Amino acid sequence: MQRLSHSFARPTVFTRWRHARYSRAGGTLVFRHNTAVTVLDESYRTARRIALVGMAVSAMLACSNIIIGLLTNSTSVVATGFEFAGDVLASSVVLIGMGVAARPADENHPYGHGRFETLSAFVVGVILAAAGVMICYQSLQAVGAKHAPPGVLAAAALVGAIVLRGIMSSVKFRVGRRLRSSALVADAWNDAVDILSALAALVAIALATYDPVRFLAADHYGGFVVGVVVVITGLRVLRDASLELVDTMPEPELTGEIVKISRSVAGVQGIDKVFARKTGLQYHIDLHIEVDPTQTIAASHAIGGHVRATLKRELPWVADVLVHVEPSNHSRTTSLS
């Protein structure tokens, strides 16, 4: 039997875009999968709200830590403050990426703009790595300088930062993983590393305050440790974003769900191949199903359409499915016998 992938799969992509344009012009959502689109829009709005709150918290922590660090002559606290300032930039990138990713599919972007969300995560990784290198450099430049040891105020600033960062990272991790948002998870890792770096700075300040003669340089080395942790986190974020940009397959649990649901559709006799690539918060699926080769093209076409509709209905993280229909070898052997 001839392959039927083009008979219904490609028009599906075009129809989805055409209906989306009509919906925007008319002011209402009139196409079949309007619920999924509404949920997706709400997901992007939730992610943008959290990123906006994160920006406000980072700006507050950046100002307070830089000012207190300068007043108390603490390199570690100043380094942490500049790290928070970089977080404001990183959250701004996430916010912009979410805004662009939420745009509907158009003629030039039939798969939507979701990759901008992943691209923003990549940019966050670059910002983190660059900021970490600068923090390391500036911290080492201050080694050997003579000044009064940091006081309790410097330690208090770091404790406050640890508490706020703990809350924000927890919220971002939870929501980012629920929405499958690479950018929000990257921002959460950014907050998590802030906690580690603030703890390192806190230990350094404690040592410098306890014995200024022996451990005054510990404050500067604490700033260096902050920079190293930031660089490592930036490289991790870059790695995760790069894997999505090069269309790395999702975890086996997700593809297993696709196979299980597809097999449950009447008329599907087997699954030949499953490919998936992430675009923003959702996945686009390429699926090869096996059907009875003795049935008509129209019947095979109907089975493929039913598989696509079922997957989109049962799996909210599926944006669209390109179904290829293949003849089942099992049915062919049976019919010949």
C-alpha positions as CSV (number, residue, x, y, z in Angstrom):
1,M,0.0,0.0,0.0
2,Q,1.2,3.5,-0.8
3,R,2.2,5.7,2.1
4,L,-0.5,8.2,3.1
5,S,1.4,10.7,5.1
6,H,0.8,13.6,2.7
7,S,-2.9,12.8,2.3
8,F,-3.9,14.3,5.6
9,A,-0.9,15.3,7.6
10,R,0.3,18.4,5.7
11,P,-3.2,19.9,5.2
12,T,-3.6,19.6,9.0
13,V,-0.7,22.0,9.6
14,F,-2.1,24.5,7.1
15,T,-5.7,24.2,8.4
16,R,-4.6,24.9,11.9
17,W,-2.9,28.1,10.9
18,R,-5.8,29.2,8.7
19,H,-8.3,28.7,11.5
20,A,-6.0,30.5,13.9
21,R,-6.0,33.6,11.6
22,Y,-9.8,33.5,11.3
23,S,-10.2,33.3,15.0
24,R,-8.0,36.4,15.6
25,A,-9.9,38.4,13.0
26,G,-13.3,37.4,14.4
27,G,-12.3,38.0,18.0
28,T,-13.4,34.5,19.1
29,L,-12.0,31.0,19.1
30,V,-14.0,29.0,16.6
31,F,-11.9,26.1,15.7
32,R,-12.1,22.6,17.1
33,H,-9.1,22.7,19.5
34,N,-9.8,26.0,21.1
35,T,-9.6,24.6,24.6
36,A,-6.0,23.5,24.1
37,V,-5.0,26.9,22.7
38,T,-6.6,28.6,25.6
39,V,-4.8,26.4,28.1
40,L,-1.5,27.1,26.3
41,D,-2.0,30.8,26.4
42,E,-2.8,30.6,30.1
43,S,0.4,28.6,30.7
44,Y,2.5,31.3,29.0
45,R,0.7,34.0,31.1
46,T,1.4,32.1,34.3
47,A,5.1,31.8,33.3
48,R,5.4,35.5,32.5
49,R,3.8,36.5,35.8
50,I,6.3,34.4,37.7
51,A,9.2,35.8,35.7
52,L,8.0,39.3,36.4
53,V,7.8,38.6,40.2
54,G,11.3,37.1,39.9
55,M,12.6,40.3,38.3
56,A,11.2,42.5,41.1
57,V,12.8,40.2,43.8
58,S,16.1,40.1,42.0
59,A,16.2,43.9,41.5
60,M,15.5,44.4,45.3
61,L,18.2,41.9,46.3
62,A,20.7,43.4,43.8
63,C,20.3,46.9,45.2
64,S,20.4,45.9,48.8
65,N,23.4,43.5,48.5
66,I,25.5,45.9,46.4
67,I,24.8,48.8,48.8
68,I,25.4,46.8,52.0
69,G,28.5,45.1,50.5
70,L,30.0,48.5,49.7
71,L,29.2,49.9,53.1
72,T,30.7,46.8,54.9
73,N,33.7,46.3,52.5
74,S,32.5,42.8,51.7
75,T,33.6,41.5,48.3
76,S,31.4,38.4,48.7
77,V,28.2,40.5,49.3
78,V,29.0,42.8,46.4
79,A,29.6,39.8,44.1
80,T,26.3,38.3,45.1
81,G,24.6,41.6,44.5
82,F,26.0,41.8,40.9
83,E,24.9,38.2,40.5
84,F,21.4,39.3,41.4
85,A,21.7,42.2,38.9
86,G,22.5,39.6,36.2
87,D,19.4,37.7,37.3
88,V,17.3,40.8,36.5
89,L,18.7,40.7,32.9
90,A,18.2,36.9,32.8
91,S,14.5,37.2,33.9
92,S,14.0,40.0,31.3
93,V,15.2,37.6,28.6
94,V,12.8,34.9,29.9
95,L,10.0,37.4,29.9
96,I,10.6,38.5,26.4
97,G,11.0,34.9,25.2
98,M,7.7,33.9,26.7
99,G,6.0,36.9,25.1
100,V,7.3,36.0,21.6
101,A,6.7,32.2,22.1
102,A,3.0,32.9,23.0
103,R,2.3,34.3,19.5
104,P,0.1,32.1,17.4
105,A,1.4,30.2,14.4
106,D,1.6,32.1,11.1
107,E,2.5,31.6,7.5
108,N,6.2,31.8,8.1
109,H,6.1,29.9,11.4
110,P,3.6,27.0,10.9
111,Y,4.9,25.3,14.0
112,G,4.4,28.4,16.2
113,H,7.0,30.5,17.9
114,G,7.7,28.2,20.8
115,R,11.4,27.9,20.1
116,F,11.9,31.5,21.2
117,E,11.1,30.2,24.7
118,T,14.0,27.6,24.4
119,L,16.2,30.3,22.8
120,S,15.6,32.6,25.8
121,A,16.8,29.7,28.1
122,F,20.0,29.5,26.0
123,V,20.6,33.2,26.4
124,V,20.1,32.9,30.1
125,G,22.9,30.3,30.2
126,V,25.2,32.6,28.3
127,I,24.5,35.5,30.7
128,L,25.2,33.3,33.7
129,A,28.4,31.9,32.4
130,A,29.7,35.4,31.4
131,A,28.6,36.9,34.7
132,G,30.4,34.1,36.6
133,V,33.7,34.7,34.8
134,M,33.5,38.5,35.6
135,I,32.7,37.8,39.3
136,C,35.7,35.4,39.5
137,Y,38.0,38.0,38.0
138,Q,36.8,40.9,40.2
139,S,37.0,38.8,43.3
140,L,40.6,37.8,42.8
141,Q,41.6,41.3,42.0
142,A,40.7,42.3,45.5
143,V,42.7,39.6,47.3
144,G,45.4,41.2,49.5
145,A,43.5,44.5,50.0
146,K,43.4,45.8,53.6
147,H,40.1,46.8,55.0
148,A,37.8,46.3,58.0
149,P,36.2,42.9,58.2
150,P,32.6,42.6,57.1
151,G,30.0,42.9,60.0
152,V,26.7,41.4,61.0
153,L,24.9,43.6,58.4
154,A,26.6,41.8,55.5
155,A,25.7,38.4,56.9
156,A,22.1,39.6,57.4
157,A,21.8,40.6,53.8
158,L,22.9,37.2,52.6
159,V,20.5,35.4,55.0
160,G,17.6,37.4,53.6
161,A,18.7,36.7,50.1
162,I,18.9,32.9,50.8
163,V,15.3,32.9,52.2
164,L,13.8,34.8,49.2
165,R,15.8,32.9,46.7
166,G,14.6,29.6,48.3
167,I,11.0,30.6,47.9
168,M,11.4,31.8,44.3
169,S,13.4,28.8,43.1
170,S,10.8,26.4,44.6
171,V,7.9,28.2,42.9
172,K,9.8,28.4,39.5
173,F,10.8,24.7,39.6
174,R,7.3,23.6,40.4
175,V,5.6,25.7,37.8
176,G,8.3,25.4,35.2
177,R,8.2,21.6,35.3
178,R,4.5,21.5,35.3
179,L,4.4,23.7,32.2
180,R,7.4,22.1,30.6
181,S,9.0,25.5,30.3
182,S,12.8,25.4,29.6
183,A,13.2,29.1,30.2
184,L,11.4,29.0,33.6
185,V,13.3,26.0,34.8
186,A,16.5,27.7,33.7
187,D,15.5,30.7,35.7
188,A,14.8,28.4,38.7
189,W,18.3,26.9,38.4
190,N,19.6,30.5,38.4
191,D,17.8,31.1,41.7
192,A,19.0,27.8,43.1
193,V,22.6,28.6,42.4
194,D,22.1,32.0,44.1
195,I,21.4,30.1,47.3
196,L,24.6,28.1,47.0
197,S,26.7,31.1,46.2
198,A,25.1,33.1,49.0
199,L,25.9,30.3,51.4
200,A,29.5,30.2,50.3
201,A,29.7,34.0,50.7
202,L,28.1,33.7,54.2
203,V,30.8,31.2,55.3
204,A,33.5,33.4,53.9
205,I,32.1,36.4,55.8
206,A,31.9,34.4,59.0
207,L,35.5,33.4,58.7
208,A,36.7,36.9,57.9
209,T,34.7,38.3,60.9
210,Y,35.9,35.6,63.3
211,D,39.6,36.1,62.6
212,P,40.3,39.1,60.4
213,V,44.1,38.6,60.6
214,R,44.0,35.1,59.3
215,F,40.9,34.9,57.2
216,L,40.3,38.4,55.8
217,A,41.1,37.1,52.3
218,A,38.4,34.4,52.7
219,D,35.8,37.1,51.9
220,H,37.4,37.6,48.5
221,Y,37.8,33.9,47.8
222,G,34.2,33.5,48.8
223,G,33.4,35.9,45.9
224,F,35.5,33.7,43.6
225,V,33.5,30.6,44.7
226,V,30.3,32.4,43.9
227,G,31.6,33.1,40.4
228,V,32.6,29.4,39.8
229,V,29.2,28.2,40.9
230,V,27.5,30.7,38.5
231,V,29.7,29.5,35.6
232,I,28.8,25.9,36.2
233,T,25.1,26.6,36.4
234,G,25.3,28.7,33.2
235,L,27.0,25.8,31.4
236,R,24.3,23.4,32.6
237,V,21.5,25.7,31.4
238,L,23.3,26.0,28.0
239,R,23.5,22.2,27.7
240,D,19.8,21.7,28.5
241,A,18.7,24.4,26.1
242,S,21.0,23.2,23.3
243,L,19.6,19.7,23.6
244,E,16.1,21.0,22.9
245,L,17.3,23.3,20.1
246,V,18.8,20.3,18.3
247,D,15.6,18.3,18.6
248,T,16.7,15.8,21.2
249,M,14.0,13.1,21.8
250,P,12.0,13.5,25.1
251,E,12.3,11.0,27.9
252,P,11.0,7.4,27.2
253,E,8.0,8.0,29.6
254,L,6.5,10.6,27.2
255,T,7.0,8.5,24.0
256,G,5.6,5.5,25.9
257,E,2.4,7.5,26.5
258,I,2.2,8.3,22.8
259,V,2.5,4.7,21.8
260,K,0.0,3.5,24.4
261,I,-2.7,5.9,23.4
262,S,-2.1,5.4,19.6
263,R,-2.4,1.6,20.0
264,S,-5.7,2.0,21.7
265,V,-7.3,3.6,18.6
266,A,-9.4,1.2,16.6
267,G,-7.8,0.2,13.4
268,V,-4.2,0.7,14.5
269,Q,-2.3,-2.6,14.3
270,G,1.1,-1.4,15.3
271,I,3.4,1.6,15.8
272,D,6.5,1.7,13.5
273,K,8.2,4.9,14.5
274,V,7.7,7.8,17.0
275,F,9.6,11.1,16.8
276,A,9.0,14.1,18.9
277,R,10.6,17.6,19.1
278,K,9.9,20.3,21.7
279,T,8.7,23.7,20.5
280,G,8.2,25.9,23.6
281,L,5.9,24.3,26.1
282,Q,4.6,21.5,23.8
283,Y,5.8,18.8,21.5
284,H,5.3,18.2,17.8
285,I,5.0,14.5,17.0
286,D,5.9,12.5,13.9
287,L,4.1,9.1,14.2
288,H,4.2,6.1,11.8
289,I,1.2,3.8,12.4
290,E,0.5,0.4,10.8
291,V,-3.0,-0.4,9.4
292,D,-4.6,-3.2,7.5
293,P,-3.2,-2.9,3.9
294,T,-6.4,-4.3,2.3
295,Q,-8.6,-1.5,3.4
296,T,-9.2,1.7,1.3
297,I,-7.2,4.8,1.4
298,A,-10.2,6.7,2.9
299,A,-10.4,4.2,5.7
300,S,-6.7,4.5,6.5
301,H,-7.0,8.2,6.3
302,A,-9.8,8.2,8.9
303,I,-7.8,6.0,11.3
304,G,-4.8,8.5,11.0
305,G,-7.1,11.4,11.7
306,H,-8.6,9.6,14.7
307,V,-5.1,8.9,16.1
308,R,-4.1,12.6,15.8
309,A,-7.3,13.9,17.4
310,T,-7.0,11.3,20.3
311,L,-3.4,12.3,21.1
312,K,-4.2,16.0,21.1
313,R,-7.2,15.4,23.3
314,E,-5.5,13.0,25.8
315,L,-2.1,14.7,26.0
316,P,-2.2,18.5,26.6
317,W,1.6,18.7,26.0
318,V,1.1,17.6,22.4
319,A,0.8,20.6,20.0
320,D,0.2,18.6,16.8
321,V,0.8,15.2,15.2
322,L,2.0,14.4,11.7
323,V,0.7,10.8,11.1
324,H,2.2,8.5,8.5
325,V,0.2,5.4,7.6
326,E,2.1,2.2,6.8
327,P,0.8,-1.2,5.7
328,S,0.9,-3.8,8.4
329,N,3.0,-6.8,7.6
330,H,1.0,-8.9,10.0
331,S,-2.3,-8.3,8.2
332,R,-0.6,-8.9,4.8
333,T,0.8,-12.2,5.9
334,T,-2.6,-13.2,7.3
335,S,-4.5,-12.3,4.2
336,L,-2.1,-14.2,1.9
337,S,-2.4,-17.3,4.1
